[in-house]
Amino acid sequence: MRIGELKHPITFVESTTTTTANGFKQTSWTVVKKAWASITKQERSLQLENDKIAIEHTLLFTIRYQDIDLKTLRIEYRGKQYEILEAEDKDFSKRFLTLSVKEVV
């Protein structure tokens, strides 16, 4: 992987819950950090849910290595949010991190 291939700007966002003046809980997404990524399509699967076919796309985002909290963070890219399924340092060099993600519908 070359640094020049990291040409797509992505944003890591985290869910924050606040209580309004009326006592209702409101969830919003706040920006935690930004990064540049290389994006490739990994797979596409069809699932039958409630008698409807749901198409699930899995993408791979490759970024420069950094600590990522998989449980609380999501990725925003071009107006869509992606849930992080797995993070992998493929060659154990701590140079690049490959994130397997799926789109949140």
C-alpha angles and dihedrals in degrees: 000000000000124000090237090067090066094087105133118090112224132179128215111217133187130205117246123185121207133178117236124220089263092057097254121135116238124194121208135168120238126196113251102174143336130228144170118247146185111226128206132168113244108179146335122216134185120220131183110228123171091343091307129105113240118196114211120197120200118200134186118225113192115197137165109281117278137143111274127188102219096192100056107026131081131183124239117203126166093344096309129105123225128197114224110235101174140358120207135181096206100195098026091237095118090231101108135020123205115209120198108209141173129205117258110229 
